């Protein structure tokens, strides 16, 4: 997974990089808040970002606030990294738009576990976004037949809005996206087609005998 790490402290940035690169992630490093925000704008497909709270330019919460204002089908999963650990600080960070919160000095195992949680959430969001897109496309392509349709009791033709009687398949084709592939059901074959076929074969045999 592509992960943005925004940390102004070089040592902490290198520790984060060393910890996450072991799991095969592709890492993008930013030394301050301005570069981190610019990176998110240039590549809105970045699924996860780890943001230090205090950075030059823009703070982690400020980046969270800006990122949440961008309308996207799959918003990034944002983890704040800070030495602040009071309840008010945690609430403030989450209200700013962060998904998770890791305190310094961070435990490598805990950090990687929280990143794994972020990966699962991102994958669920992606799956949901794809399902929503498929549903929207399906709804856009469907035309519904609604209301009371006058249909002949005998020939099964339908009367349209111009008081003209149409075959059922033609009426449905004009009012929906459905396409018909005509065939013969077993019942009609026995009642209609088979007798006509036998009559045709019988007439052909009679004609052949007459010629003989």
Phi and psi in degrees as a GROMACS rama.xvg file:
@    title "Ramachandran Plot"
@    xaxis  label "Phi"
@    yaxis  label "Psi"
@TYPE xy
-81.1685  126.684  UNK-2
-129.392  132.465  UNK-3
-94.1819  128.052  UNK-4
-112.92  116.541  UNK-5
-114.018  106.291  UNK-6
-149.537  123.671  UNK-7
-80.0937  -21.2967  UNK-8
-82.7068  120.307  UNK-9
-63.2288  -40.5906  UNK-10
-64.1235  -47.8888  UNK-11
-61.9208  -38.0502  UNK-12
-63.6241  -41.9888  UNK-13
-68.6947  -35.8003  UNK-14
-65.9007  -42.5053  UNK-15
-61.539  -43.8023  UNK-16
-61.3201  -45.9297  UNK-17
-64.8768  -33.7217  UNK-18
-72.058  -42.6027  UNK-19
-86.4195  -25.4109  UNK-20
-67.3675  -21.1406  UNK-21
-65.0781  -26.6819  UNK-22
-90.0145  7.67669  UNK-23
82.8987  16.5972  UNK-24
-76.7415  151.446  UNK-25
-93.7804  119.501  UNK-26
-106.931  138.801  UNK-27
-118.021  125.529  UNK-28
-105.963  137.859  UNK-29
-131.459  137.252  UNK-30
-92.1681  -10.8616  UNK-31
-154.099  173.718  UNK-32
-66.8967  -36.2635  UNK-33
-62.5396  -45.0653  UNK-34
-67.375  -36.573  UNK-35
-63.441  -45.4999  UNK-36
-65.6041  -39.7705  UNK-37
-62.9196  -39.5407  UNK-38
-64.1153  -43.0039  UNK-39
-65.322  -34.1152  UNK-40
-71.4321  -39.8964  UNK-41
-73.7322  -29.7803  UNK-42
-131.236  77.4088  UNK-43
-66.7075  -7.88425  UNK-44
-84.2038  -1.05171  UNK-45
-61.5863  118.827  UNK-46
-81.4906  -23.7997  UNK-47
-146.295  140.436  UNK-48
-138.301  138.661  UNK-49
-109.308  117.669  UNK-50
-119.083  125.967  UNK-51
-69.3125  145.464  UNK-52
-66.8971  -54.6006  UNK-53
-99.7537  112.794  UNK-54
-141.843  154.129  UNK-55
-63.8712  147.979  UNK-56
87.8484  -80.302  UNK-57
-129.012  140.829  UNK-58
-83.1175  166.352  UNK-59
-57.3473  -48.1034  UNK-60
-60.7983  -35.385  UNK-61
-65.4748  -38.6808  UNK-62
-65.3496  -40.2207  UNK-63
-59.7724  -45.3417  UNK-64
-60.4015  -43.9744  UNK-65
-68.073  -39.5518  UNK-66
-64.682  -34.7811  UNK-67
-73.9917  -14.7338  UNK-68
-83.2372  -12.2032  UNK-69
-83.1593  124.117  UNK-70
-82.3549  112.747  UNK-71
-146.014  151.547  UNK-72
-69.3157  -25.6727  UNK-73
-136.072  88.2186  UNK-74
-68.6882  153.45  UNK-75
-70.9241  150.482  UNK-76
-87.7785  121.085  UNK-77
-112.926  126.778  UNK-78
-115.895  123.164  UNK-79
-88.7414  138.882  UNK-80
-122.376  118.57  UNK-81
-160.795  161.348  UNK-82
-85.1989  -9.25015  UNK-83
-73.1338  130.102  UNK-84
-136.683  15.0076  UNK-85
-77.6967  161.547  UNK-86
-61.3514  -41.3064  UNK-87
-62.1249  -38.9713  UNK-88
-65.6385  -43.116  UNK-89
-62.9064  -45.1752  UNK-90
-62.9097  -40.8843  UNK-91
-62.7802  -43.223  UNK-92
-65.3614  -41.4471  UNK-93
-68.9718  -37.6621  UNK-94
-67.213  -26.5526  UNK-95
-71.1949  -16.6484  UNK-96
123.408  2.68319  UNK-97
-71.4225  147.239  UNK-98
-90.0608  -28.1835  UNK-99
-150.591  174.784  UNK-100
-149.64  124.816  UNK-101
-125.872  128.825  UNK-102
-92.8968  148.811  UNK-103
-91.423  150.577  UNK-104
-69.1493  129.567  UNK-105
-82.9512  149.563  UNK-106
-88.2619  129.943  UNK-107
-59.5387  -41.5652  UNK-108
-64.4458  -41.6516  UNK-109
-65.5155  -42.7082  UNK-110
-61.1248  -46.9139  UNK-111
-65.2181  -35.4679  UNK-112
-64.9845  -40.4461  UNK-113
-69.3134  -33.4748  UNK-114
-66.0119  -39.3963  UNK-115
-62.1749  -39.11  UNK-116
-60.6717  -43.69  UNK-117
-60.2572  -39.1721  UNK-118
-60.2594  -44.2695  UNK-119
-64.4328  -41.4689  UNK-120
-63.9921  -43.0063  UNK-121
-61.7648  -41.4476  UNK-122
-66.0707  -39.0517  UNK-123
-64.6972  -41.2037  UNK-124
-62.8843  -40.4792  UNK-125
-65.0731  -43.3995  UNK-126
-62.5556  -43.722  UNK-127
-63.8405  -42.0052  UNK-128
-62.4417  -39.5218  UNK-129
-65.8112  -39.4519  UNK-130
-65.8943  -41.3385  UNK-131
-63.1952  -41.7011  UNK-132
-63.0115  -43.3128  UNK-133
-62.982  -39.9944  UNK-134
-66.4683  -42.0646  UNK-135
-63.4554  -40.781  UNK-136
-65.5057  -38.9758  UNK-137
-66.5854  -43.2752  UNK-138
-65.5903  -35.3353  UNK-139
-68.2293  -25.7915  UNK-140
-97.296  -0.433533  UNK-141
-103.331  131.576  UNK-142
-113.94  129.432  UNK-143
-97.6071  137.778  UNK-144
-87.123  121.697  UNK-145
-130.144  158.41  UNK-146
92.6913  -174.952  UNK-147
-89.9431  123.162  UNK-148
-105.57  116.503  UNK-149
-70.1745  122.663  UNK-150
-130.497  137.333  UNK-151
-67.6403  135.061  UNK-152
-66.8131  -26.9431  UNK-153
-99.7175  -57.1505  UNK-154
-91.4756  -8.27802  UNK-155
67.5661  19.8384  UNK-156
-75.39  153.868  UNK-157
-110.686  137.792  UNK-158
-87.7534  123.619  UNK-159
-86.5883  -173.259  UNK-160
-67.4653  -20.6776  UNK-161
-93.4362  15.477  UNK-162
62.6916  30.9325  UNK-163
-112.472  136.048  UNK-164
-88.7851  127.377  UNK-165
-121.206  155.634  UNK-166
-63.8576  147.923  UNK-167
-57.763  -43.8716  UNK-168
-66.5748  -36.3209  UNK-169
-68.679  -40.675  UNK-170
-64.0345  -46.2559  UNK-171
-63.9131  -39.7162  UNK-172
-63.1663  -34.6159  UNK-173
-77.0623  -22.4315  UNK-174
-110.924  -1.42621  UNK-175
-140.583  -179.518  UNK-176
-92.4615  6.20048  UNK-177
-69.8056  145.124  UNK-178
-122.918  141.372  UNK-179
-103.541  141.333  UNK-180
-119.907  108.017  UNK-181
-76.8322  144.295  UNK-182
-151.391  -171.38  UNK-183
-127.022  123.853  UNK-184
-77.1461  158.578  UNK-185
-57.7605  -37.6463  UNK-186
-64.6881  -44.9416  UNK-187
-68.641  -32.0156  UNK-188
-62.8189  -44.1075  UNK-189
-70.0877  -38.5354  UNK-190
-83.3461  -33.4011  UNK-191
-116.051  -58.0451  UNK-192
-68.1024  -47.5657  UNK-193
-61.141  -46.5395  UNK-194
-60.5781  -41.2857  UNK-195
-65.5037  -38.3632  UNK-196
-66.0685  -42.1342  UNK-197
-64.7239  -39.8355  UNK-198
-64.1244  -39.4297  UNK-199
-66.0723  -42.5905  UNK-200
-66.05  -37.3311  UNK-201
-66.276  -41.937  UNK-202
-66.2556  -36.0486  UNK-203
-66.3294  -39.3326  UNK-204
-67.3153  -39.5078  UNK-205
-62.5708  -39.7934  UNK-206
-67.2151  -37.892  UNK-207
-66.225  -38.2305  UNK-208
-67.615  -36.9838  UNK-209
-65.2581  -39.296  UNK-210
-68.7346  -33.1991  UNK-211
